[in-house]
Amino acid sequence: MSPQLQDTLGMFVFLAVELSVLFIGISALVGVLQRHIPPAKVEALLSSTGTRGYLLAAGLGAITPFCSCSTIPMLKGLIRARAGFGPMMVFLFSSPLLNPVVVVLLAATFGLTLTSTYVIAALAVSLGAGWLMHAFGFERYIRRTATKETGGCGSSQSQCGAAPAVPDCGSPKTDSCGSRSESACGDTAIKITPASGSCCDSQSSVRTKETGKYSGVWRDAWIDFVDVLPYLLVGIALGSLIYGFMPTALLEQYAGPDNPFAIPVAAVIGVPLYIRAEAVIPLAGALMAKGVGAGTVLALIIGSAGASLTELILLRSLFTMKLLVAFVGVIFAMAMIAGYATYLFF
């Protein structure tokens, strides 16, 4: 077996074990937090447009890590609940970027210095962009159809088990997520497992009287892990191959710290890149080990974690093109700021 292949296999096994254990553990801890902060409570907390509302939005975004398939229904609920526009956008920016799983994986892969740069840049730009977009009246670019009251998973009236607006004490309610929720009289109904592929697959907002608040935490963490595992393995495999076989001199020449254009190129590549942050982190770690600049790596991670083509397509149903372009622009600016700040301050 060649030395390159040995290095590749060794790195693959190391990253697979380390990142898998971290992912499951942090997902379980986040699951415990989410038991205390249901979607309806998030909507209520984000109704304020004052400083408190913005800070709460960033904090809630950090501890409620949603993938794009569940971020968009959540955003619909916030729009229909008349949540403050500025805090709502802060939540949308911070939810994928400050995901605790992503932050912990970053710290384990790159260390605290680079992770702190990532967190500070994501938090500062999210807060600043949300405030500016509210100040300049970007709320008018939300599609009118997004504010209409409709059923479906993610709306504020029928969000994965919430009771509809008009009470009917006759029978338990069945929402579009496939779960029978509490009746309007307050009786707890039996939970029916959601249909596979729905946005509520790994959410357990409805529980029976016999189960505790924290029941299913490890199960949900395992479901999330299985869901992300293919992406994680692809990222680990690509990173391991780069680590074992990619010529160091080539990457240093085109993506090293001496190339000032490497950061915007990485940001442009990262924004439409259809890859989850959990997959791009091991890939970025291998690139950095081969001589790619830390700022370039950070720009790639923020671009890919902050937006994806799938998310943009889903957002198009809620935002007009002007607001969608502004959203992408914020993610791109965040990637650029974090990238260059890495070289300036560290």
Salt bridges, closest charged atoms under 4 A:
ASP220 OD2 - ARG35 NH2 3.19
ASP220 OD1 - ARG219 NH2 3.38
ASP227 OD2 - ARG276 NH1 3.32
GLU278 OE1 - ARG276 NE 3.55
